[in-house]
Amino acid sequence: MKLIKSSKAVQHFLKYRPLLKELVVRDLKVKYRRSFLGYLWSLLNPLLMMVVMTVVFSFMFRSNIENFPLYLICGQTLWNFFNESTNMAMYSVLNNGALIKKVYIPKFIFPLSRVLSSFVTMSFSLVAILIVMIATRTPFHWQVLLFPIPMLLLLVFCMGIGMVLSGLAVYFRDVMHLYGVITMAWMYATPIFYPLDPEVLPQQIIDLIKLNPMYHYINFFRQLVLYGDVPGVNTWFACIASALVSLVVGLAIFRKMQKNFILYL
């Protein structure tokens, strides 16, 4: 029975793929509408934030992280994608309520389109990472060519989280206010601008942080780009497992919730 449902979901996805593409393009156009610099903001935002935070943490708080600008922008780029994509996905069903009431469209298309449009934006931000690598004279190792792997695994993880949030937001509007608090706490629990160093953090805190999926995605990306290393088996397992669990659970919860969406939109 589950295999039949899964095959139907895949068929729906393939059938409505052109619509998904149109929704992604629409999101990108709306995001940069009436903006003079347009898509350049996808490059400028991470660079400007990196400069500000590098000044703060390198000089005011005296961070001793090697190549801190690149360390920071790698973590910041992946975190911004997670934060933006899940927040946009959370509002996706509610914002398309009028369309859902008029015609039949697989509702999971809406959170997926939001996550994919954020993924495209993150892809533009990779140019900023390249600029920082050149500016800091970071060696280019062959391992850097594997950078799409953690990005794609994070994309799957965000799809699952986005579907859960979009379903919950229809039934419980409080989720939209609560999630901002959750993401703030989650950000500080992710080593974006601080090292996972026993000299800085107690071992108990380090053990807790390692349960955070975002730590593993960011660490995977940094190992490839910053250090030229291929992560170990534990990192691969943590990233793949959390992505698959998120997607499967997200689809299951969303499918169960979508039956009564029309009553709450």
Order of alpha helices (4+ residues) and beta strands (2+ residues): alpha-alpha-alpha-alpha-alpha-alpha-alpha-alpha-alpha-alpha-alpha-alpha
